[in-house]
Amino acid sequence: MPIYSIFAVYFIIWWLVLFMVLPFGVRTHEEEGNVLLGTTPSAPANLRLVRKAIITSVISAIIVYGIWYGYVKMGWTAEVLSKIAL
């Protein structure tokens, strides 16, 4: 598997995992009890984006490694997987 293909797969999976991880642990301004004038009560109070980006990177790396391992070591190709699915 060429290196640019691995990076492309990682990039796509990273964004998918990010959107799955974003809602976890979010508390709104209303839940925190500090709604300021002009702030929507449902806005996140503390999003912790750096922590979520690190978690997303680790999960994505594990998924991409699994895909790479299946392709290189196990011989998974589109043809093999389509025969299994039928």
N, C-alpha and C positions, 0 to 999 in steps of 0.2 A: 504494500500500500504506500503510495508516494506521500512524502511529508506534507505537501500542500493539501492533500485530501484529508489527512488527519487533522490539520488545522481548520479546514472548512467544516468538518464534522464537529469538532470541538466547539467552534464558534456558534454553530446552530444549536447544539445541545446546551451550551452555556446560557444562551438567551431563553430557551425553553425552561430550563431548570430555574433560572432567575425569576421568571414570572410565577413559578410554582412556590418558590421560597418567600417571595415578598410579603404575602399576607400573614405569615406566622409571627406571632408575638407582637403585633401592632396594637398599640393602645391609642385611642383617639383623645383629643383635647377634652371632650366631654367626660370620658372615663377618668381622666387624670384630674378633672375638676378645675382646670385653669383655662377656660375659654376667654380669649381676649376679644375686645371689640374689633370687628372686621375679620375675625377668623372663623372659618366654618367649624362647627362643633365636631364634624366627622373627619376633620383633617388629622393625620397621624401626628402624635405628640413627639415621639422619639422613634425614628425609622431605623436607625442603626444600619445604614447602607454598607459600610465597610465590612462589618461582621457578616452580613448577608452575601456580599460579593465573595468573601473568603469561603463561606460554606458552599456557595454555588460553584466556585472553582474546584473545590475538592470533590463534590458529587459528580460534576461533569467529567473530571479527570478519571474517576472510577468507571463511569459509563463508557467513555471513549476507550479506556484500556480494555474493558470487556469486549467491545466491538472489535478492536484491533486483535485481541487474543483469539476471538472466534474466527476472524478472517485469516490471520496468518498461521496460527497453530492448529486450528480445528478444520480449516478448509471451507469455512462457510462462504458461499457465493450466492448470488441471486438464483442461479439454476438449482443448487442444492436445496436452498430454503424453499423454493417453489415446489420441488418434488415432495418435500416433507409435508407441506401444507395441503397437498392434494390427497 
